[in-house]
Amino acid sequence: MQLMGFLEDLCSLSPLNNETLLQCRPFSCGDNDLDDFFLNDTDNYDRQLLGKSFCYRLNDDPAVIVCAFTLANSSVDVRHIPNSRRKKLTQDIPHEKSLSSYPAILVCRVGVSKDFQKKGIGTELMNFIKLWFTAADNKSGCRYAIVDAYNDEVTRKYYESNGFQDAFSTETQEREYLGFSDDKELKTRLMYFDLIRLFDK
């Protein structure tokens, strides 16, 4: 996979923190929860070592944030995933390398500015994240990209179109895994992308 397009050609990557925000015009992706996090919480997350936030800014006007995202270390614990789903998730891992959990990068939050939506930028951004953690200079092993995706059609379709799959085949399975009662609403669904796929292309 080769990264090309708007972000690569016309934007630059920056840390997203209070210093950056002071240099930029207000950012909004249209989701109040995401906007609040990107505008108010990224420094605190960084100080507590809970996640790192970044943004792409226009080269011609660095005050414009095109998109923002937050990443954290995580893992996929396969011990409690139903057998059929566990086999699917680990089907490309050699048997002798089987573990109870596998290293992953958690895509905590992703937002594209309302002014730049529906231009393929969300897909470009996801491709960048995938490549970032399979590059030769990556400092740690990272087998999967995972996300707790909002459990709505638009969000799930975005991740599915970028190659992510459900870790659980049904919401019932996921509720059981989380210890939720049958009537508790699932606000997010765990989805994954096996980064080894990038080496087959």
Secondary structure by P-SEA (a helix, b strand, c coil): ccccccccccbbbbbbcaaaaaaccccccccaaaaaaaaccaaaaaaaccccccbbbbccccccccccbbbbbbbbbcccccaaaaaaaaccccccccccbbbbbbcccccccccccccaaaaaaaaaaaaaaaccccccccccccccccccaaaaaaaaaabbbbccccaaaaaaaacccccccccbbbbbbcccccccc
